[in-house]
């Protein structure tokens, strides 16, 4: 298993300590965070693909419709 060094400012270290208590240690908290970030990145890529397909099939995507879908499916970060 690899070891990675991460430099944190005091606020980030405090947040990590709080999350560590909930998630069984600092390493577990960081692993969970990494998985969540990867999942979010995949969701954004899937949305971009969906919009590209939609635009290809139906013409330009209406920005209001995109915003409504983003709100509906909680896609905004």
PDB file with SEQRES, HELIX, SHEET and CRYST1 records, atoms N, CA, C and O in Angstrom:
SEQRES   1 A   77  UNK UNK UNK UNK UNK UNK UNK UNK UNK UNK UNK UNK UNK          
SEQRES   2 A   77  UNK UNK UNK UNK UNK UNK UNK UNK UNK UNK UNK UNK UNK          
SEQRES   3 A   77  UNK UNK UNK UNK UNK UNK UNK UNK UNK UNK UNK UNK UNK          
SEQRES   4 A   77  UNK UNK UNK UNK UNK UNK UNK UNK UNK UNK UNK UNK UNK          
SEQRES   5 A   77  UNK UNK UNK UNK UNK UNK UNK UNK UNK UNK UNK UNK UNK          
SEQRES   6 A   77  UNK UNK UNK UNK UNK UNK UNK UNK UNK UNK UNK UNK              
HELIX    1 AA1 UNK A   10  UNK A   23  1                                  14    
HELIX    2 AA2 UNK A   26  UNK A   58  1                                  33    
HELIX    3 AA3 UNK A   63  UNK A   72  1                                  10    
CRYST1    1.000    1.000    1.000  90.00  90.00  90.00 P 1           1          
ATOM      1  N   UNK A   1       0.852  -1.175   0.000  1.00  0.00           N  
ATOM      2  CA  UNK A   1       0.000   0.000   0.000  1.00  0.00           C  
ATOM      3  C   UNK A   1       0.894   1.234   0.000  1.00  0.00           C  
ATOM      4  O   UNK A   1       1.870   1.293   0.748  1.00  0.00           O  
ATOM      5  N   UNK A   2       0.574   2.198  -0.817  1.00  0.00           N  
ATOM      6  CA  UNK A   2       1.371   3.415  -0.958  1.00  0.00           C  
ATOM      7  C   UNK A   2       1.139   4.370   0.211  1.00  0.00           C  
ATOM      8  O   UNK A   2       0.089   4.364   0.853  1.00  0.00           O  
ATOM      9  N   UNK A   3       2.145   5.176   0.455  1.00  0.00           N  
ATOM     10  CA  UNK A   3       2.053   6.243   1.448  1.00  0.00           C  
ATOM     11  C   UNK A   3       2.209   7.563   0.721  1.00  0.00           C  
ATOM     12  O   UNK A   3       3.108   7.725  -0.105  1.00  0.00           O  
ATOM     13  N   UNK A   4       1.332   8.507   1.031  1.00  0.00           N  
ATOM     14  CA  UNK A   4       1.354   9.817   0.411  1.00  0.00           C  
ATOM     15  C   UNK A   4       1.380  10.878   1.499  1.00  0.00           C  
ATOM     16  O   UNK A   4       0.665  10.776   2.496  1.00  0.00           O  
ATOM     17  N   UNK A   5       2.201  11.888   1.304  1.00  0.00           N  
ATOM     18  CA  UNK A   5       2.264  13.000   2.245  1.00  0.00           C  
ATOM     19  C   UNK A   5       1.343  14.110   1.760  1.00  0.00           C  
ATOM     20  O   UNK A   5       1.362  14.477   0.585  1.00  0.00           O  
ATOM     21  N   UNK A   6       0.535  14.642   2.677  1.00  0.00           N  
ATOM     22  CA  UNK A   6      -0.381  15.726   2.351  1.00  0.00           C  
ATOM     23  C   UNK A   6      -0.141  16.855   3.341  1.00  0.00           C  
ATOM     24  O   UNK A   6      -0.146  16.634   4.552  1.00  0.00           O  
ATOM     25  N   UNK A   7       0.068  18.048   2.837  1.00  0.00           N  
ATOM     26  CA  UNK A   7       0.247  19.210   3.707  1.00  0.00           C  
ATOM     27  C   UNK A   7      -1.111  19.894   3.876  1.00  0.00           C  
ATOM     28  O   UNK A   7      -1.775  20.227   2.895  1.00  0.00           O  
ATOM     29  N   UNK A   8      -1.503  20.095   5.105  1.00  0.00           N  
ATOM     30  CA  UNK A   8      -2.798  20.690   5.414  1.00  0.00           C  
ATOM     31  C   UNK A   8      -2.603  21.963   6.213  1.00  0.00           C  
ATOM     32  O   UNK A   8      -1.699  22.065   7.042  1.00  0.00           O  
ATOM     33  N   UNK A   9      -3.471  22.936   5.948  1.00  0.00           N  
ATOM     34  CA  UNK A   9      -3.440  24.115   6.805  1.00  0.00           C  
ATOM     35  C   UNK A   9      -4.177  23.752   8.096  1.00  0.00           C  
ATOM     36  O   UNK A   9      -4.808  22.697   8.157  1.00  0.00           O  
ATOM     37  N   UNK A  10      -4.115  24.589   9.118  1.00  0.00           N  
ATOM     38  CA  UNK A  10      -4.731  24.244  10.413  1.00  0.00           C  
ATOM     39  C   UNK A  10      -6.227  23.934  10.325  1.00  0.00           C  
ATOM     40  O   UNK A  10      -6.709  23.026  11.003  1.00  0.00           O  
ATOM     41  N   UNK A  11      -6.959  24.675   9.503  1.00  0.00           N  
ATOM     42  CA  UNK A  11      -8.401  24.414   9.370  1.00  0.00           C  
ATOM     43  C   UNK A  11      -8.659  23.054   8.727  1.00  0.00           C  
ATOM     44  O   UNK A  11      -9.549  22.320   9.156  1.00  0.00           O  
ATOM     45  N   UNK A  12      -7.884  22.721   7.701  1.00  0.00           N  
ATOM     46  CA  UNK A  12      -8.040  21.424   7.050  1.00  0.00           C  
ATOM     47  C   UNK A  12      -7.670  20.286   8.004  1.00  0.00           C  
ATOM     48  O   UNK A  12      -8.321  19.242   8.015  1.00  0.00           O  
ATOM     49  N   UNK A  13      -6.632  20.493   8.792  1.00  0.00           N  
ATOM     50  CA  UNK A  13      -6.238  19.468   9.754  1.00  0.00           C  
ATOM     51  C   UNK A  13      -7.321  19.265  10.807  1.00  0.00           C  
ATOM     52  O   UNK A  13      -7.590  18.135  11.214  1.00  0.00           O  
ATOM     53  N   UNK A  14      -7.936  20.342  11.243  1.00  0.00           N  
ATOM     54  CA  UNK A  14      -9.037  20.244  12.209  1.00  0.00           C  
ATOM     55  C   UNK A  14     -10.212  19.470  11.596  1.00  0.00           C  
ATOM     56  O   UNK A  14     -10.801  18.603  12.241  1.00  0.00           O  
ATOM     57  N   UNK A  15     -10.539  19.797  10.349  1.00  0.00           N  
ATOM     58  CA  UNK A  15     -11.620  19.092   9.658  1.00  0.00           C  
ATOM     59  C   UNK A  15     -11.294  17.613   9.527  1.00  0.00           C  
ATOM     60  O   UNK A  15     -12.150  16.762   9.768  1.00  0.00           O  
ATOM     61  N   UNK A  16     -10.058  17.303   9.144  1.00  0.00           N  
ATOM     62  CA  UNK A  16      -9.656  15.904   9.019  1.00  0.00           C  
ATOM     63  C   UNK A  16      -9.769  15.179  10.351  1.00  0.00           C  
ATOM     64  O   UNK A  16     -10.223  14.036  10.396  1.00  0.00           O  
ATOM     65  N   UNK A  17      -9.364  15.824  11.429  1.00  0.00           N  
ATOM     66  CA  UNK A  17      -9.472  15.201  12.748  1.00  0.00           C  
ATOM     67  C   UNK A  17     -10.931  14.910  13.111  1.00  0.00           C  
ATOM     68  O   UNK A  17     -11.239  13.862  13.679  1.00  0.00           O  
ATOM     69  N   UNK A  18     -11.819  15.841  12.779  1.00  0.00           N  
ATOM     70  CA  UNK A  18     -13.250  15.616  13.040  1.00  0.00           C  
ATOM     71  C   UNK A  18     -13.776  14.441  12.220  1.00  0.00           C  
ATOM     72  O   UNK A  18     -14.500  13.588  12.732  1.00  0.00           O  
ATOM     73  N   UNK A  19     -13.405  14.408  10.945  1.00  0.00           N  
ATOM     74  CA  UNK A  19     -13.851  13.316  10.077  1.00  0.00           C  
ATOM     75  C   UNK A  19     -13.234  11.985  10.497  1.00  0.00           C  
ATOM     76  O   UNK A  19     -13.863  10.935  10.375  1.00  0.00           O  
ATOM     77  N   UNK A  20     -12.011  12.038  10.988  1.00  0.00           N  
ATOM     78  CA  UNK A  20     -11.332  10.816  11.436  1.00  0.00           C  
ATOM     79  C   UNK A  20     -12.090  10.159  12.575  1.00  0.00           C  
ATOM     80  O   UNK A  20     -12.180   8.932  12.638  1.00  0.00           O  
ATOM     81  N   UNK A  21     -12.631  10.961  13.470  1.00  0.00           N  
ATOM     82  CA  UNK A  21     -13.415  10.406  14.585  1.00  0.00           C  
ATOM     83  C   UNK A  21     -14.648   9.667  14.081  1.00  0.00           C  
ATOM     84  O   UNK A  21     -15.038   8.641  14.639  1.00  0.00           O  
ATOM     85  N   UNK A  22     -15.249  10.186  13.041  1.00  0.00           N  
ATOM     86  CA  UNK A  22     -16.471   9.594  12.492  1.00  0.00           C  
ATOM     87  C   UNK A  22     -16.162   8.360  11.644  1.00  0.00           C  
ATOM     88  O   UNK A  22     -16.912   7.384  11.657  1.00  0.00           O  
ATOM     89  N   UNK A  23     -15.053   8.414  10.910  1.00  0.00           N  
ATOM     90  CA  UNK A  23     -14.777   7.385   9.897  1.00  0.00           C  
ATOM     91  C   UNK A  23     -13.656   6.418  10.258  1.00  0.00           C  
ATOM     92  O   UNK A  23     -13.148   5.708   9.391  1.00  0.00           O  
ATOM     93  N   UNK A  24     -13.272   6.386  11.514  1.00  0.00           N  
ATOM     94  CA  UNK A  24     -12.313   5.369  11.938  1.00  0.00           C  
ATOM     95  C   UNK A  24     -10.865   5.664  11.628  1.00  0.00           C  
ATOM     96  O   UNK A  24     -10.087   4.743  11.375  1.00  0.00           O  
ATOM     97  N   UNK A  25     -10.493   6.907  11.644  1.00  0.00           N  
ATOM     98  CA  UNK A  25      -9.095   7.278  11.448  1.00  0.00           C  
ATOM     99  C   UNK A  25      -8.894   8.198  10.271  1.00  0.00           C  
ATOM    100  O   UNK A  25      -9.747   8.322   9.393  1.00  0.00           O  
ATOM    101  N   UNK A  26      -7.738   8.841  10.276  1.00  0.00           N  
ATOM    102  CA  UNK A  26      -7.419   9.810   9.224  1.00  0.00           C  
ATOM    103  C   UNK A  26      -7.337   9.143   7.850  1.00  0.00           C  
ATOM    104  O   UNK A  26      -7.863   9.668   6.869  1.00  0.00           O  
ATOM    105  N   UNK A  27      -6.680   7.995   7.785  1.00  0.00           N  
ATOM    106  CA  UNK A  27      -6.535   7.324   6.491  1.00  0.00           C  
ATOM    107  C   UNK A  27      -7.891   6.948   5.912  1.00  0.00           C  
ATOM    108  O   UNK A  27      -8.134   7.139   4.721  1.00  0.00           O  
ATOM    109  N   UNK A  28      -8.773   6.416   6.749  1.00  0.00           N  
ATOM    110  CA  UNK A  28     -10.112   6.048   6.264  1.00  0.00           C  
ATOM    111  C   UNK A  28     -10.873   7.272   5.789  1.00  0.00           C  
ATOM    112  O   UNK A  28     -11.543   7.228   4.758  1.00  0.00           O  
ATOM    113  N   UNK A  29     -10.773   8.367   6.538  1.00  0.00           N  
ATOM    114  CA  UNK A  29     -11.465   9.598   6.143  1.00  0.00           C  
ATOM    115  C   UNK A  29     -10.953  10.081   4.791  1.00  0.00           C  
ATOM    116  O   UNK A  29     -11.740  10.494   3.940  1.00  0.00           O  
ATOM    117  N   UNK A  30      -9.637  10.032   4.590  1.00  0.00           N  
ATOM    118  CA  UNK A  30      -9.065  10.459   3.314  1.00  0.00           C  
ATOM    119  C   UNK A  30      -9.457   9.521   2.177  1.00  0.00           C  
ATOM    120  O   UNK A  30      -9.730   9.975   1.066  1.00  0.00           O  
ATOM    121  N   UNK A  31      -9.487   8.225   2.444  1.00  0.00           N  
ATOM    122  CA  UNK A  31      -9.906   7.270   1.408  1.00  0.00           C  
ATOM    123  C   UNK A  31     -11.352   7.514   0.987  1.00  0.00           C  
ATOM    124  O   UNK A  31     -11.677   7.499  -0.200  1.00  0.00           O  
ATOM    125  N   UNK A  32     -12.212   7.737   1.979  1.00  0.00           N  
ATOM    126  CA  UNK A  32     -13.621   8.002   1.684  1.00  0.00           C  
ATOM    127  C   UNK A  32     -13.747   9.289   0.878  1.00  0.00           C  
ATOM    128  O   UNK A  32     -14.498   9.339  -0.096  1.00  0.00           O  
ATOM    129  N   UNK A  33     -13.023  10.322   1.272  1.00  0.00           N  
ATOM    130  CA  UNK A  33     -13.042  11.580   0.531  1.00  0.00           C  
ATOM    131  C   UNK A  33     -12.579  11.405  -0.900  1.00  0.00           C  
ATOM    132  O   UNK A  33     -13.154  11.988  -1.820  1.00  0.00           O  
ATOM    133  N   UNK A  34     -11.549  10.610  -1.089  1.00  0.00           N  
ATOM    134  CA  UNK A  34     -11.037  10.347  -2.430  1.00  0.00           C  
ATOM    135  C   UNK A  34     -12.082   9.625  -3.279  1.00  0.00           C  
ATOM    136  O   UNK A  34     -12.284   9.960  -4.447  1.00  0.00           O  
ATOM    137  N   UNK A  35     -12.740   8.637  -2.687  1.00  0.00           N  
ATOM    138  CA  UNK A  35     -13.790   7.913  -3.432  1.00  0.00           C  
ATOM    139  C   UNK A  35     -14.950   8.843  -3.783  1.00  0.00           C  
ATOM    140  O   UNK A  35     -15.493   8.769  -4.886  1.00  0.00           O  
ATOM    141  N   UNK A  36     -15.332   9.719  -2.849  1.00  0.00           N  
ATOM    142  CA  UNK A  36     -16.422  10.656  -3.127  1.00  0.00           C  
ATOM    143  C   UNK A  36     -16.047  11.629  -4.239  1.00  0.00           C  
ATOM    144  O   UNK A  36     -16.870  11.933  -5.102  1.00  0.00           O  
ATOM    145  N   UNK A  37     -14.817  12.114  -4.221  1.00  0.00           N  
ATOM    146  CA  UNK A  37     -14.366  13.026  -5.267  1.00  0.00           C  
ATOM    147  C   UNK A  37     -14.328  12.321  -6.621  1.00  0.00           C  
ATOM    148  O   UNK A  37     -14.705  12.910  -7.634  1.00  0.00           O  
ATOM    149  N   UNK A  38     -13.881  11.083  -6.648  1.00  0.00           N  
ATOM    150  CA  UNK A  38     -13.854  10.312  -7.892  1.00  0.00           C  
ATOM    151  C   UNK A  38     -15.277  10.109  -8.415  1.00  0.00           C  
ATOM    152  O   UNK A  38     -15.517  10.237  -9.616  1.00  0.00           O  
ATOM    153  N   UNK A  39     -16.214   9.795  -7.534  1.00  0.00           N  
ATOM    154  CA  UNK A  39     -17.605   9.597  -7.945  1.00  0.00           C  
ATOM    155  C   UNK A  39     -18.199  10.893  -8.490  1.00  0.00           C  
ATOM    156  O   UNK A  39     -18.926  10.872  -9.483  1.00  0.00           O  
ATOM    157  N   UNK A  40     -17.898  12.013  -7.852  1.00  0.00           N  
ATOM    158  CA  UNK A  40     -18.392  13.304  -8.332  1.00  0.00           C  
ATOM    159  C   UNK A  40     -17.826  13.610  -9.718  1.00  0.00           C  
ATOM    160  O   UNK A  40     -18.545  14.090 -10.596  1.00  0.00           O  
ATOM    161  N   UNK A  41     -16.554  13.336  -9.908  1.00  0.00           N  
ATOM    162  CA  UNK A  41     -15.924  13.561 -11.207  1.00  0.00           C  
ATOM    163  C   UNK A  41     -16.587  12.700 -12.275  1.00  0.00           C  
ATOM    164  O   UNK A  41     -16.808  13.168 -13.392  1.00  0.00           O  
ATOM    165  N   UNK A  42     -16.905  11.457 -11.952  1.00  0.00           N  
ATOM    166  CA  UNK A  42     -17.578  10.567 -12.897  1.00  0.00           C  
ATOM    167  C   UNK A  42     -18.980  11.072 -13.222  1.00  0.00           C  
ATOM    168  O   UNK A  42     -19.414  10.999 -14.371  1.00  0.00           O  
ATOM    169  N   UNK A  43     -19.692  11.585 -12.213  1.00  0.00           N  
ATOM    170  CA  UNK A  43     -21.035  12.134 -12.455  1.00  0.00           C  
ATOM    171  C   UNK A  43     -20.969  13.332 -13.396  1.00  0.00           C  
ATOM    172  O   UNK A  43     -21.794  13.466 -14.300  1.00  0.00           O  
ATOM    173  N   UNK A  44     -19.985  14.198 -13.179  1.00  0.00           N  
ATOM    174  CA  UNK A  44     -19.848  15.368 -14.051  1.00  0.00           C  
ATOM    175  C   UNK A  44     -19.509  14.948 -15.474  1.00  0.00           C  
ATOM    176  O   UNK A  44     -20.024  15.533 -16.427  1.00  0.00           O  
ATOM    177  N   UNK A  45     -18.659  13.951 -15.634  1.00  0.00           N  
ATOM    178  CA  UNK A  45     -18.320  13.450 -16.966  1.00  0.00           C  
ATOM    179  C   UNK A  45     -19.543  12.837 -17.632  1.00  0.00           C  
ATOM    180  O   UNK A  45     -19.764  13.035 -18.827  1.00  0.00           O  
ATOM    181  N   UNK A  46     -20.336  12.097 -16.870  1.00  0.00           N  
ATOM    182  CA  UNK A  46     -21.555  11.489 -17.417  1.00  0.00           C  
ATOM    183  C   UNK A  46     -22.541  12.567 -17.849  1.00  0.00           C  
ATOM    184  O   UNK A  46     -23.195  12.427 -18.882  1.00  0.00           O  
ATOM    185  N   UNK A  47     -22.653  13.628 -17.080  1.00  0.00           N  
ATOM    186  CA  UNK A  47     -23.546  14.725 -17.451  1.00  0.00           C  
ATOM    187  C   UNK A  47     -23.059  15.393 -18.733  1.00  0.00           C  
ATOM    188  O   UNK A  47     -23.855  15.705 -19.619  1.00  0.00           O  
ATOM    189  N   UNK A  48     -21.756  15.610 -18.828  1.00  0.00           N  
ATOM    190  CA  UNK A  48     -21.212  16.218 -20.047  1.00  0.00           C  
ATOM    191  C   UNK A  48     -21.498  15.334 -21.262  1.00  0.00           C  
ATOM    192  O   UNK A  48     -21.853  15.836 -22.328  1.00  0.00           O  
ATOM    193  N   UNK A  49     -21.345  14.025 -21.102  1.00  0.00           N  
ATOM    194  CA  UNK A  49     -21.660  13.096 -22.197  1.00  0.00           C  
ATOM    195  C   UNK A  49     -23.137  13.153 -22.558  1.00  0.00           C  
ATOM    196  O   UNK A  49     -23.491  13.178 -23.737  1.00  0.00           O  
ATOM    197  N   UNK A  50     -23.996  13.173 -21.552  1.00  0.00           N  
ATOM    198  CA  UNK A  50     -25.437  13.257 -21.787  1.00  0.00           C  
ATOM    199  C   UNK A  50     -25.785  14.515 -22.560  1.00  0.00           C  
ATOM    200  O   UNK A  50     -26.543  14.473 -23.529  1.00  0.00           O  
ATOM    201  N   UNK A  51     -25.226  15.633 -22.124  1.00  0.00           N  
ATOM    202  CA  UNK A  51     -25.532  16.895 -22.795  1.00  0.00           C  
ATOM    203  C   UNK A  51     -24.994  16.915 -24.229  1.00  0.00           C  
ATOM    204  O   UNK A  51     -25.637  17.455 -25.128  1.00  0.00           O  
ATOM    205  N   UNK A  52     -23.823  16.330 -24.436  1.00  0.00           N  
ATOM    206  CA  UNK A  52     -23.272  16.268 -25.796  1.00  0.00           C  
ATOM    207  C   UNK A  52     -24.169  15.416 -26.693  1.00  0.00           C  
ATOM    208  O   UNK A  52     -24.444  15.798 -27.830  1.00  0.00           O  
ATOM    209  N   UNK A  53     -24.627  14.272 -26.196  1.00  0.00           N  
ATOM    210  CA  UNK A  53     -25.537  13.416 -26.972  1.00  0.00           C  
ATOM    211  C   UNK A  53     -26.848  14.136 -27.252  1.00  0.00           C  
ATOM    212  O   UNK A  53     -27.371  14.090 -28.366  1.00  0.00           O  
ATOM    213  N   UNK A  54     -27.369  14.795 -26.236  1.00  0.00           N  
ATOM    214  CA  UNK A  54     -28.629  15.513 -26.362  1.00  0.00           C  
ATOM    215  C   UNK A  54     -28.500  16.595 -27.433  1.00  0.00           C  
ATOM    216  O   UNK A  54     -29.358  16.730 -28.305  1.00  0.00           O  
ATOM    217  N   UNK A  55     -27.412  17.362 -27.351  1.00  0.00           N  
ATOM    218  CA  UNK A  55     -27.203  18.431 -28.310  1.00  0.00           C  
ATOM    219  C   UNK A  55     -27.045  17.874 -29.727  1.00  0.00           C  
ATOM    220  O   UNK A  55     -27.520  18.478 -30.689  1.00  0.00           O  
ATOM    221  N   UNK A  56     -26.394  16.747 -29.853  1.00  0.00           N  
ATOM    222  CA  UNK A  56     -26.210  16.117 -31.167  1.00  0.00           C  
ATOM    223  C   UNK A  56     -27.558  15.678 -31.757  1.00  0.00           C  
ATOM    224  O   UNK A  56     -27.786  15.805 -32.960  1.00  0.00           O  
ATOM    225  N   UNK A  57     -28.435  15.167 -30.909  1.00  0.00           N  
ATOM    226  CA  UNK A  57     -29.725  14.646 -31.374  1.00  0.00           C  
ATOM    227  C   UNK A  57     -30.800  15.717 -31.490  1.00  0.00           C  
ATOM    228  O   UNK A  57     -31.636  15.656 -32.392  1.00  0.00           O  
ATOM    229  N   UNK A  58     -30.792  16.691 -30.594  1.00  0.00           N  
ATOM    230  CA  UNK A  58     -31.919  17.629 -30.535  1.00  0.00           C  
ATOM    231  C   UNK A  58     -31.524  19.084 -30.764  1.00  0.00           C  
ATOM    232  O   UNK A  58     -32.371  19.972 -30.667  1.00  0.00           O  
ATOM    233  N   UNK A  59     -30.272  19.339 -31.062  1.00  0.00           N  
ATOM    234  CA  UNK A  59     -29.839  20.719 -31.245  1.00  0.00           C  
ATOM    235  C   UNK A  59     -29.301  21.295 -29.942  1.00  0.00           C  
ATOM    236  O   UNK A  59     -29.191  20.593 -28.938  1.00  0.00           O  
ATOM    237  N   UNK A  60     -28.970  22.577 -29.972  1.00  0.00           N  
ATOM    238  CA  UNK A  60     -28.366  23.212 -28.796  1.00  0.00           C  
ATOM    239  C   UNK A  60     -29.206  23.032 -27.526  1.00  0.00           C  
ATOM    240  O   UNK A  60     -30.436  23.073 -27.557  1.00  0.00           O  
ATOM    241  N   UNK A  61     -28.515  22.838 -26.438  1.00  0.00           N  
ATOM    242  CA  UNK A  61     -29.168  22.627 -25.147  1.00  0.00           C  
ATOM    243  C   UNK A  61     -29.539  23.975 -24.548  1.00  0.00           C  
ATOM    244  O   UNK A  61     -28.719  24.892 -24.499  1.00  0.00           O  
ATOM    245  N   UNK A  62     -30.772  24.085 -24.098  1.00  0.00           N  
ATOM    246  CA  UNK A  62     -31.263  25.288 -23.445  1.00  0.00           C  
ATOM    247  C   UNK A  62     -30.662  25.378 -22.039  1.00  0.00           C  
ATOM    248  O   UNK A  62     -30.817  24.459 -21.235  1.00  0.00           O  
ATOM    249  N   UNK A  63     -29.983  26.474 -21.751  1.00  0.00           N  
ATOM    250  CA  UNK A  63     -29.295  26.623 -20.468  1.00  0.00           C  
ATOM    251  C   UNK A  63     -30.258  26.545 -19.279  1.00  0.00           C  
ATOM    252  O   UNK A  63     -29.886  26.025 -18.227  1.00  0.00           O  
ATOM    253  N   UNK A  64     -31.478  27.047 -19.424  1.00  0.00           N  
ATOM    254  CA  UNK A  64     -32.455  26.964 -18.326  1.00  0.00           C  
ATOM    255  C   UNK A  64     -32.825  25.515 -18.032  1.00  0.00           C  
ATOM    256  O   UNK A  64     -33.007  25.140 -16.874  1.00  0.00           O  
ATOM    257  N   UNK A  65     -32.935  24.706 -19.076  1.00  0.00           N  
ATOM    258  CA  UNK A  65     -33.234  23.288 -18.908  1.00  0.00           C  
ATOM    259  C   UNK A  65     -32.086  22.581 -18.203  1.00  0.00           C  
ATOM    260  O   UNK A  65     -32.302  21.752 -17.320  1.00  0.00           O  
ATOM    261  N   UNK A  66     -30.868  22.916 -18.600  1.00  0.00           N  
ATOM    262  CA  UNK A  66     -29.699  22.329 -17.941  1.00  0.00           C  
ATOM    263  C   UNK A  66     -29.680  22.708 -16.466  1.00  0.00           C  
ATOM    264  O   UNK A  66     -29.425  21.855 -15.615  1.00  0.00           O  
ATOM    265  N   UNK A  67     -29.943  23.952 -16.154  1.00  0.00           N  
ATOM    266  CA  UNK A  67     -29.958  24.400 -14.757  1.00  0.00           C  
ATOM    267  C   UNK A  67     -31.045  23.682 -13.967  1.00  0.00           C  
ATOM    268  O   UNK A  67     -30.828  23.298 -12.818  1.00  0.00           O  
ATOM    269  N   UNK A  68     -32.212  23.500 -14.577  1.00  0.00           N  
ATOM    270  CA  UNK A  68     -33.300  22.792 -13.899  1.00  0.00           C  
ATOM    271  C   UNK A  68     -32.924  21.335 -13.636  1.00  0.00           C  
ATOM    272  O   UNK A  68     -33.195  20.808 -12.557  1.00  0.00           O  
ATOM    273  N   UNK A  69     -32.304  20.686 -14.617  1.00  0.00           N  
ATOM    274  CA  UNK A  69     -31.873  19.291 -14.426  1.00  0.00           C  
ATOM    275  C   UNK A  69     -30.783  19.203 -13.363  1.00  0.00           C  
ATOM    276  O   UNK A  69     -30.774  18.282 -12.546  1.00  0.00           O  
ATOM    277  N   UNK A  70     -29.880  20.152 -13.380  1.00  0.00           N  
ATOM    278  CA  UNK A  70     -28.798  20.171 -12.408  1.00  0.00           C  
ATOM    279  C   UNK A  70     -29.357  20.304 -10.992  1.00  0.00           C  
ATOM    280  O   UNK A  70     -28.906  19.621 -10.072  1.00  0.00           O  
ATOM    281  N   UNK A  71     -30.331  21.176 -10.827  1.00  0.00           N  
ATOM    282  CA  UNK A  71     -30.978  21.330  -9.517  1.00  0.00           C  
ATOM    283  C   UNK A  71     -31.729  20.063  -9.132  1.00  0.00           C  
ATOM    284  O   UNK A  71     -31.631  19.593  -7.998  1.00  0.00           O  
ATOM    285  N   UNK A  72     -32.475  19.518 -10.076  1.00  0.00           N  
ATOM    286  CA  UNK A  72     -33.290  18.331  -9.808  1.00  0.00           C  
ATOM    287  C   UNK A  72     -32.449  17.143  -9.358  1.00  0.00           C  
ATOM    288  O   UNK A  72     -32.831  16.413  -8.444  1.00  0.00           O  
ATOM    289  N   UNK A  73     -31.303  16.956 -10.006  1.00  0.00           N  
ATOM    290  CA  UNK A  73     -30.467  15.803  -9.707  1.00  0.00           C  
ATOM    291  C   UNK A  73     -29.269  16.143  -8.821  1.00  0.00           C  
ATOM    292  O   UNK A  73     -28.349  15.339  -8.668  1.00  0.00           O  
ATOM    293  N   UNK A  74     -29.294  17.342  -8.240  1.00  0.00           N  
ATOM    294  CA  UNK A  74     -28.249  17.795  -7.305  1.00  0.00           C  
ATOM    295  C   UNK A  74     -26.849  17.624  -7.896  1.00  0.00           C  
ATOM    296  O   UNK A  74     -25.971  17.036  -7.264  1.00  0.00           O  
ATOM    297  N   UNK A  75     -26.646  18.134  -9.097  1.00  0.00           N  
ATOM    298  CA  UNK A  75     -25.384  17.982  -9.795  1.00  0.00           C  
ATOM    299  C   UNK A  75     -24.415  19.127  -9.532  1.00  0.00           C  
ATOM    300  O   UNK A  75     -23.232  19.021  -9.857  1.00  0.00           O  
ATOM    301  N   UNK A  76     -24.898  20.212  -8.953  1.00  0.00           N  
ATOM    302  CA  UNK A  76     -24.009  21.322  -8.642  1.00  0.00           C  
ATOM    303  C   UNK A  76     -23.171  21.003  -7.435  1.00  0.00           C  
ATOM    304  O   UNK A  76     -23.628  20.363  -6.488  1.00  0.00           O  
ATOM    305  N   UNK A  77     -21.935  21.458  -7.479  1.00  0.00           N  
ATOM    306  CA  UNK A  77     -21.023  21.221  -6.347  1.00  0.00           C  
ATOM    307  C   UNK A  77     -21.210  22.281  -5.305  1.00  0.00           C  
ATOM    308  O   UNK A  77     -20.536  22.260  -4.275  1.00  0.00           O  
TER     309      UNK A  77                                                      
END                                                                             
